[in-house]
Amino acid sequence: MFKKILIANRGEIALRIIRTCKEMEIKTVAVYSSADADSLHVRFADEAVCIGPASSAESYLKIPNIIAAAEITNADAIHPGYGFLSENAGFSRICQEHNIKFIGALPEQIEGMGDKANAKATMLKAKVPCVPGSKGLLKNLADCLKTAEKIGYPIMLKATAGGGGKGMRLCWNAEECEDGWHSARAESAAAFGNDGMYMEKFIEEPRHIEIQIAADQFGTVCHLSERDCSIQRRHQKLVEETPSPFITDKLRKSMGDAAKKAALAVNYEGVGTVEFLVDKHRKFYFMEMNTRIQVEHTITEEVINRDLVKEQIRIASGEKISGKDYFPQAYSIQCRINAEDPHNNFMPSPGKITSYHSPGGHGIRIDTHVYANYMISPHYDSMMSKLITVAQTREEAITKMKRALDEYIIEGVKTTIPFHQQLMEDEKFNEGNFTTDFMNTFEMK
C-alpha cells in the first residue's frame, strides 16, 4: 500500500480524497494555486505545495510543477481526481516514467477510450451495442453528406476529441449537415487542436445512463449498477440519481454486462464509467467511457455502501477485487450546487460567501470545500458542493432533498439552490418522466 499520495486537484474532490486517505492511514500532499491558499484541502492535507498562480494552465495543468511537488515530498502515488489531468494519457505516462503510481487508467487505456472514434470501433469489435454511425473519422464534406444519407436524418456530428458539448451539431437535413460540418470542425479545432469529426444517428427521447465499473490488474471486472444523469444543461449534468426510474431489472443486468465487456475490451484497470444513451424503447447504445472517478460517484457509494475512492487506491496498489456485481439497496439523488444564477441563464456568480449553513440529519450528505468568507474564484469550475440524499424509496429521497434544500443557506453569491427547489416540485421529474431534453422546456419561476 502507498505511504503518501499527492492529490493533483482542488476543491471538494481533493478534500474527498484526503478523507479516504486519512482513514486508510496514508499521508497526503495537497497542491494548490496561489488563489487556493485558503482552501480546505490545503488545510487538511499533511503537506501542501504551491504549484503556481491562479490560472489552471500555470498550476493544476502544469505537469512539471506537479511532478516536482511529488518528488520533493516523496509521494509514491498521485490521485488526479476528476477534470484537470485525470484523463491525460501524457500525465499518466510521465508518472510511470518517474516511478510514481498514477491512481487511474494506464496511458494506453486513456488513449484508447479518449478518442471517441477509436473507442467506438473497439466497442463494436467487443459486441457492445453502439449507435449507428460513420466507420471512423469522416474524410471530407462529401463523405459526411453521403454517410448522413445512408444512416438517415436526424444525425449528430461529433468532434473525436470533444467534451462538454463542444464540436457537436444536431442536423435534421443536408443543409444543416453542411453548415454543421464547417462550424463544428472550427469549434473543435479551436477548443482541442483537433478538427477530426465522426457521425452518429441522433437518438430521440434519450436517457443518459452510466454504469459504474471497477477492474483490477488481473482481468477481473465488476459493475456497481447505473446512474441516471439525464437532467443536464448544455451537456453538463445538474442532477443524478440511482437507481434510474426508467431502468428495469432486466435492462440493468444487460447494461451491466455490456459495461463489463467494454472494460475487458481495453484491459481496463481502475474505477470508471461506461456511458450509454437509452432510447424510449429501452434500447441502449455505447456513448463513451470515462477513465476516472465521476463527480456523481457519491450516490453509488450511498446505495451499495462502498467507498469508491478506497477501491481506486486498493486497485492501484495491486489488490484484487472479488468480481461481485453490486445493485442498489436504496435510492439516492445528488444535486450539484453551483455558484450560478439560474434566473439569469445560469450565469457564473463568483465572489465571497458571506454566510453559510449546511443542512444535516439522517440520509443527508454534503461534499464541499466552501465555508463562510470563502472566495469563489472566477478561474475554476463554479461547483461549490454536492448535496446528496439517500432513502428507501425515490419519493422519500426527493422529500428529503426538498427539506435539505430549504435548510441550505449560502449568501453572498447566487446559487443553483432555487433551481433544484423548483425541480424537486416538478411533476414530470417526480414521475420520472424526463429525457436529456428536459431542460430545453424547463423555465425558472
C-alpha positions in Angstrom: 0.0 0.0 0.0 1.1 3.5 -0.7 2.8 5.6 2.0 2.0 9.0 0.6 -0.4 10.2 -2.1 -0.3 13.6 -3.8 -3.7 14.9 -4.9 -3.4 16.7 -8.2 -6.7 18.6 -7.9 -8.5 21.1 -5.8 -11.9 21.8 -4.1 -14.3 19.2 -2.9 -12.8 16.3 -4.7 -9.3 16.9 -3.3 -10.9 17.1 0.2 -12.9 13.9 -0.5 -9.7 12.0 -1.5 -7.9 13.3 1.6 -10.6 12.0 3.9 -10.3 8.4 2.5 -6.5 8.5 2.6 -6.7 9.5 6.3 -9.0 6.6 7.0 -6.5 4.3 5.2 -3.7 5.9 7.3 -2.0 7.2 4.1 -0.1 10.5 4.2 -1.4 13.2 1.8 0.1 16.1 -0.1 -2.1 18.9 -1.4 -1.0 21.0 -4.4 -2.6 24.4 -4.8 -2.5 27.6 -6.8 -2.0 31.0 -5.2 -5.8 31.6 -5.5 -6.4 28.5 -3.4 -4.1 29.1 -0.5 -7.0 29.3 2.0 -8.8 26.2 0.6 -9.7 23.4 3.0 -7.8 20.7 1.0 -4.7 22.7 1.8 -5.5 22.9 5.5 -6.4 19.2 6.0 -3.6 17.6 3.9 -0.4 16.5 5.8 1.7 18.6 3.4 0.9 21.3 0.9 2.9 22.7 -2.1 2.1 25.8 -4.1 2.4 24.9 -7.8 1.7 28.2 -9.5 -0.6 31.3 -10.0 -4.4 31.2 -10.3 -4.5 30.2 -13.9 -5.1 26.4 -14.3 -2.7 26.3 -17.2 0.1 27.6 -14.9 -0.9 25.4 -11.9 -3.3 22.5 -11.9 -2.5 21.6 -15.5 1.3 22.3 -15.2 2.6 18.7 -15.2 6.3 19.6 -14.4 5.2 21.5 -11.3 3.1 18.6 -10.1 5.8 16.0 -10.7 8.3 18.3 -8.9 5.9 18.6 -5.9 5.6 14.8 -5.8 9.3 14.3 -5.9 10.2 16.8 -3.2 7.6 15.4 -0.9 8.5 11.7 -1.7 4.9 10.9 -2.7 4.7 7.4 -4.2 1.3 7.9 -5.9 -0.7 10.7 -7.5 -4.5 10.8 -7.4 -5.8 13.1 -10.2 -9.5 13.3 -9.0 -11.7 14.3 -12.0 -11.2 17.1 -14.5 -7.8 18.7 -15.0 -5.3 15.9 -15.7 -7.4 12.9 -14.7 -7.8 11.7 -18.3 -4.5 12.9 -19.7 -2.5 10.0 -21.1 0.7 12.0 -21.2 0.4 12.7 -17.4 -0.2 9.1 -16.7 2.8 8.1 -18.8 5.1 10.7 -17.1 4.0 9.4 -13.7 5.1 5.9 -14.9 8.5 7.3 -16.1 9.1 8.8 -12.6 8.1 5.6 -10.7 5.0 7.4 -9.3 1.8 5.4 -9.4 -1.0 7.2 -11.3 -4.2 6.2 -9.5 -6.3 5.9 -12.6 -6.1 4.3 -16.0 -2.9 3.4 -17.9 -1.8 5.7 -20.7 -2.9 3.3 -23.5 -6.3 2.8 -21.9 -6.9 6.6 -21.7 -5.7 7.0 -25.3 -7.9 4.1 -26.4 -11.1 5.4 -24.8 -10.3 9.2 -25.1 -10.5 9.2 -28.9 -14.2 8.6 -29.4 -14.0 7.3 -32.9 -11.4 4.6 -31.9 -13.4 3.8 -28.8 -16.5 3.1 -30.9 -14.5 0.8 -33.2 -13.2 -1.1 -30.1 -16.7 -1.4 -28.7 -18.2 -2.7 -32.0 -15.4 -5.4 -32.1 -16.3 -6.3 -28.5 -20.0 -6.6 -29.5 -21.1 -3.7 -27.2 -24.2 -2.0 -28.7 -23.3 1.2 -30.5 -25.3 4.0 -32.1 -25.3 3.6 -35.9 -22.7 5.9 -37.4 -19.6 6.5 -39.5 -16.9 4.0 -39.6 -14.1 6.0 -38.1 -13.4 9.7 -38.9 -15.2 11.4 -41.8 -12.8 12.2 -44.7 -14.4 15.3 -46.0 -17.8 17.1 -46.5 -18.8 14.8 -49.4 -18.2 11.7 -47.1 -20.1 13.5 -44.4 -23.2 14.1 -46.5 -23.1 10.6 -48.1 -22.8 8.9 -44.6 -25.7 11.0 -43.3 -27.9 10.0 -46.2 -27.1 6.3 -45.6 -27.8 6.5 -41.8 -30.8 8.7 -42.2 -31.6 12.0 -40.6 -31.5 13.3 -37.9 -27.8 12.8 -37.3 -25.3 14.2 -34.7 -21.9 15.4 -35.8 -19.3 15.0 -33.1 -15.7 16.0 -32.6 -13.4 13.0 -31.9 -11.6 14.9 -29.3 -14.7 16.6 -27.9 -16.1 17.1 -24.5 -18.5 19.4 -22.6 -20.7 19.7 -25.7 -18.1 21.4 -27.9 -17.8 20.3 -31.5 -21.3 18.8 -31.6 -24.0 19.7 -34.1 -27.5 18.2 -34.5 -28.6 18.1 -38.2 -32.1 17.4 -39.5 -31.3 17.7 -43.2 -28.5 18.0 -45.7 -28.3 21.8 -45.5 -27.9 21.8 -41.7 -25.4 19.0 -42.1 -23.2 21.1 -44.4 -23.4 24.1 -42.1 -22.7 21.9 -39.1 -19.7 20.3 -40.7 -17.9 23.6 -41.1 -18.9 25.1 -37.7 -18.2 22.0 -35.6 -14.8 21.5 -37.2 -13.8 25.1 -36.5 -15.1 24.9 -32.9 -13.3 21.6 -32.3 -10.0 22.9 -33.7 -10.2 26.0 -31.5 -11.1 24.1 -28.3 -9.0 20.9 -28.7 -6.5 21.5 -31.5 -8.1 18.6 -33.5 -10.8 19.0 -36.1 -11.5 15.3 -36.6 -15.2 14.6 -36.9 -17.4 11.5 -36.8 -21.2 11.0 -37.1 -23.9 9.1 -35.2 -27.6 8.6 -35.6 -29.4 11.0 -33.3 -31.3 9.1 -30.7 -34.7 10.7 -30.0 -36.1 10.9 -26.4 -32.8 9.6 -24.9 -31.8 9.0 -21.3 -28.2 9.4 -20.3 -27.4 6.3 -18.2 -23.9 5.4 -17.0 -22.7 2.1 -15.5 -20.1 2.3 -12.7 -17.4 -0.3 -13.2 -14.3 -1.4 -11.3 -11.5 -3.6 -12.7 -8.3 -4.8 -11.2 -4.8 -5.5 -12.7 -5.7 -9.3 -13.0 -8.6 -9.0 -15.5 -11.4 -9.2 -13.0 -14.2 -6.7 -13.7 -17.5 -5.9 -11.8 -20.2 -3.4 -12.2 -21.8 -1.3 -9.5 -25.1 -0.6 -11.2 -26.3 2.5 -13.0 -26.8 6.2 -12.5 -29.3 8.4 -14.4 -27.7 11.6 -15.5 -30.4 12.8 -17.9 -31.1 16.1 -16.2 -28.4 18.3 -17.8 -27.9 21.6 -19.4 -25.6 22.1 -22.4 -24.4 18.6 -21.8 -23.4 19.5 -18.2 -25.1 17.4 -15.5 -27.2 19.1 -12.9 -28.8 16.2 -11.0 -28.0 12.5 -10.9 -29.9 9.6 -9.3 -29.7 5.9 -8.7 -31.4 3.6 -9.4 -32.9 5.2 -12.6 -36.7 5.4 -12.5 -36.6 4.3 -16.2 -34.4 1.2 -16.0 -35.8 -2.3 -15.4 -34.0 -5.1 -13.6 -33.5 -7.0 -16.9 -32.1 -3.9 -18.6 -29.9 -3.1 -15.6 -28.3 -6.6 -15.9 -27.9 -6.3 -19.7 -26.3 -2.8 -19.5 -24.0 -4.0 -16.6 -22.8 -7.0 -18.7 -22.2 -4.7 -21.7 -20.2 -2.3 -19.5 -18.0 -5.2 -18.3 -17.4 -6.2 -21.9 -16.3 -2.7 -22.7 -13.8 -2.7 -19.8 -12.4 -6.1 -20.7 -12.0 -4.9 -24.4 -9.4 -2.4 -23.3 -7.9 -4.4 -20.4 -9.2 -1.6 -18.1 -7.7 -1.0 -14.7 -9.3 1.1 -12.0 -12.6 2.7 -11.4 -14.5 4.2 -14.3 -17.9 4.5 -16.0 -19.3 3.3 -19.3 -21.9 5.8 -20.6 -24.9 4.9 -22.6 -27.8 6.5 -24.4 -31.1 4.7 -23.8 -33.9 5.4 -26.2 -37.7 5.4 -25.5 -37.8 1.7 -26.4 -35.2 0.9 -23.8 -32.6 0.0 -26.4 -29.2 1.2 -25.2 -26.1 2.4 -27.1 -22.5 2.9 -26.1 -21.6 6.6 -25.9 -18.2 6.9 -24.2 -16.0 5.6 -21.3 -14.7 7.9 -18.6 -11.4 6.6 -17.2 -11.6 8.4 -13.8 -13.8 8.8 -10.7 -17.0 10.7 -11.5 -18.5 13.7 -9.8 -21.6 11.6 -9.1 -19.8 8.6 -7.6 -21.3 9.7 -4.3 -24.8 8.3 -5.0 -23.4 4.9 -5.9 -21.5 4.8 -2.7 -24.7 5.6 -0.7 -26.7 2.8 -2.3 -24.1 0.0 -2.2 -22.2 1.1 0.9 -18.8 1.1 -0.7 -16.1 3.8 -0.7 -15.1 4.1 -4.4 -12.0 6.2 -3.8 -10.8 3.5 -1.4 -11.5 0.9 -4.2 -9.4 3.1 -6.6 -6.5 3.2 -4.2 -6.6 -0.5 -3.5 -6.8 -1.5 -7.1 -3.9 0.9 -8.0 -1.8 -0.7 -5.2 -2.3 -4.1 -6.8 -5.1 -5.6 -4.7 -7.6 -8.0 -6.3 -11.3 -7.4 -6.4 -14.0 -10.0 -5.8 -15.7 -9.6 -9.2 -19.1 -9.4 -7.5 -21.6 -7.1 -9.1 -23.5 -4.7 -6.9 -27.1 -3.5 -7.2 -28.8 -0.6 -5.4 -30.1 -1.3 -1.9 -31.6 2.2 -1.5 -32.4 5.3 -3.6 -30.0 8.3 -3.8 -30.1 11.7 -5.5 -27.4 14.3 -6.0 -27.9 18.0 -6.7 -24.9 20.0 -7.8 -24.8 23.3 -6.0 -23.1 25.8 -8.3 -22.2 29.5 -7.9 -24.6 30.4 -10.8 -27.7 32.4 -11.2 -30.5 30.1 -12.5 -32.7 33.2 -13.1 -30.1 34.7 -15.5 -29.3 31.8 -17.8 -27.1 30.1 -15.1 -24.6 33.0 -15.3 -21.5 32.3 -13.1 -21.5 34.2 -9.8 -18.0 34.4 -8.3 -17.4 36.3 -5.1 -17.3 36.0 -1.3 -19.6 33.7 0.6 -20.9 36.0 3.4 -23.0 33.4 5.2 -23.0 29.6 5.1 -25.2 27.0 6.8 -25.4 23.4 5.6 -28.3 21.0 6.1 -28.0 17.8 8.2 -29.9 14.9 9.5 -30.5 11.3 8.6 -29.8 10.4 5.0 -28.1 13.8 4.1 -24.5 14.0 2.8 -22.7 17.1 1.7 -19.3 17.1 -0.2 -18.0 20.6 -0.2 -14.9 22.7 0.3 -16.6 26.1 0.9 -17.4 28.0 4.2 -18.3 31.5 5.3 -16.0 34.1 3.9 -14.6 31.7 1.3 -14.0 33.3 -2.1 -15.5 31.6 -5.1 -12.8 32.2 -7.8 -13.7 33.1 -11.4 -10.7 30.9 -12.5 -12.3 27.5 -11.8 -15.4 25.4 -12.1 -18.4 27.0 -10.4 -19.4 23.9 -8.4 -19.4 24.7 -4.7 -20.9 21.5 -3.2 -22.8 18.3 -3.9 -25.9 17.7 -1.8 -26.9 14.0 -1.6 -29.9 12.3 -0.1 -30.4 8.6 0.5 -33.7 6.8 1.4 -35.5 3.6 0.9 -37.8 4.9 -1.9 -37.3 7.5 -4.6 -40.2 9.5 -3.2 -38.5 9.7 0.2 -35.2 10.7 -1.4 -37.0 13.6 -3.1 -38.8 14.7 0.0 -35.6 14.6 2.0 -33.9 16.7 -0.8 -36.7 19.3 -0.5 -36.1 19.6 3.2 -32.3 19.7 2.8 -32.5 22.4 0.1 -34.8 24.5 2.3 -32.1 24.3 5.1 -29.2 25.1 2.8 -28.1 28.8 3.2 -25.4 30.3 1.0 -25.3 34.1 0.9 -23.1 36.5 -0.9 -23.2 34.7 -4.3 -26.1 33.4 -6.5 -26.6 29.7 -6.3 -28.5 26.9 -8.1 -30.4 26.1 -4.9 -33.6 27.8 -6.2 -33.4 25.7 -9.4 -33.1 22.5 -7.5 -36.0 23.5 -5.3 -38.2 24.1 -8.3 -37.1 20.9 -9.9 -38.0 18.8 -6.9 -41.6 20.1 -7.2 -41.8 19.4 -10.9 -44.5 16.9 -11.9 -42.5 15.3 -14.7 -39.4 14.9 -12.6 -41.4 13.4 -9.7 -43.0 10.9 -12.2 -39.5 10.0 -13.5 -40.8 11.2 -16.9 -37.8 13.1 -18.4 -35.0 12.8 -21.0 -31.8 14.7 -21.8 -34.1 17.3 -23.4 -35.8 18.1 -20.1 -34.0 21.5 -19.6 -35.0 22.7 -23.1 -38.5 23.3 -21.8 -37.9 24.0 -18.2 -38.5 27.6 -17.1 -37.5 29.2 -13.8 -40.3 30.9 -11.9 
